[in-house]
């Protein structure tokens, strides 16, 4: 999430300021994804940790959160926060369906 591949495109092409979790928070995100979510485990304690990170990002100026990994939507849903969430899996799926139906 901190690499130019993602940040650079959003900042340069769309003029969106990208705020990423700090290194400790990125470690938490990684550990929850690979230690729990990929195994189908959804834990309330981990959800709260993610919500704490989302709140910190909001406090730092984030106006929305990109759920940039397919598994995150298993843990955090819009009903859990007032910060707008963008589920990239859903966005890509809807775009693929729209593209397929155009043909």
C-alpha positions in Angstrom: 0.0 0.0 0.0 2.9 2.3 0.5 4.6 1.6 -2.9 4.5 4.0 -5.8 2.6 1.5 -7.9 -0.6 2.3 -5.9 0.1 5.7 -4.3 1.8 7.2 -7.3 -1.1 6.5 -9.7 -3.7 7.8 -7.3 -1.7 10.9 -6.6 -0.5 11.7 -10.1 -3.4 10.7 -12.2 -6.3 11.5 -9.9 -4.7 14.1 -7.6 -5.8 12.1 -4.5 -3.6 12.5 -1.5 -2.9 9.0 -0.2 -2.5 8.4 3.5 -1.3 4.9 4.5 -1.1 3.3 7.9 2.2 3.6 9.7 4.6 0.6 9.8 3.2 -0.9 12.9 -0.4 -0.6 11.6 0.7 -2.1 8.2 2.2 -5.1 10.2 -1.2 -5.6 11.9 -3.0 -5.4 8.6 -0.6 -8.0 7.1 -0.8 -10.3 10.1 -4.6 -10.3 10.2 -4.9 -11.0 6.5 -2.3 -13.8 6.3 -2.8 -15.2 9.8 -6.6 -15.2 9.9 -8.6 -14.0 6.9 -6.9 -16.2 4.3 -7.8 -19.1 6.6 -11.4 -18.0 6.8 -11.1 -16.7 10.4 -13.0 -13.5 11.2 -12.3 -12.3 14.7 -14.0 -9.4 16.5 -10.7 -8.4 18.1 -9.0 -8.1 14.7 -12.0 -6.1 13.4 -11.6 -3.7 16.3 -7.9 -3.3 15.5 -8.7 -2.5 11.8 -11.4 0.0 13.0 -8.8 1.6 15.2 -6.5 1.9 12.2 -9.3 3.4 10.1 -10.1 5.9 12.8 -6.5 6.9 13.0 -6.4 7.4 9.3 -9.5 9.5 9.5 -7.9 11.6 12.3 -4.9 12.1 10.0 -7.2 13.4 7.2 -8.4 10.4 5.3 -11.9 11.0 3.9 -12.3 7.4 2.7 -10.6 4.0 3.0 -9.6 1.7 0.2 -10.0 -2.0 1.1 -7.2 -3.0 -1.2 -7.0 -6.7 -0.4 -9.8 -9.2 -1.3 -10.1 -10.6 2.2 -10.5 -7.3 4.1 -14.2 -7.0 3.2 -14.7 -10.2 5.2 -13.7 -8.3 8.3 -14.8 -4.7 7.9 -18.0 -3.6 6.3 -19.6 -0.2 5.8 -21.9 -0.9 8.8 -18.9 -0.9 11.1 -17.7 2.7 10.4 -18.9 6.1 9.2 -15.8 6.5 7.0 -16.7 5.6 3.4 -15.1 2.2 2.4 -14.1 1.3 -1.2 -14.0 -2.5 -1.6 -11.8 -3.0 -4.6 -13.0 -6.5 -5.1 -16.5 -5.4 -5.5 -15.5 -2.4 -7.7 -13.5 -4.7 -10.0 -16.3 -7.3 -10.1 -18.9 -4.7 -11.1 -16.6 -3.2 -13.7 -15.9 -6.7 -15.2 -19.6 -7.5 -15.3 -20.4 -4.1 -17.0 -17.7 -4.7 -19.5 -18.9 -8.2 -20.3 -22.5 -7.1 -20.8 -21.4 -4.4 -23.2 -20.1 -7.0 -25.7 
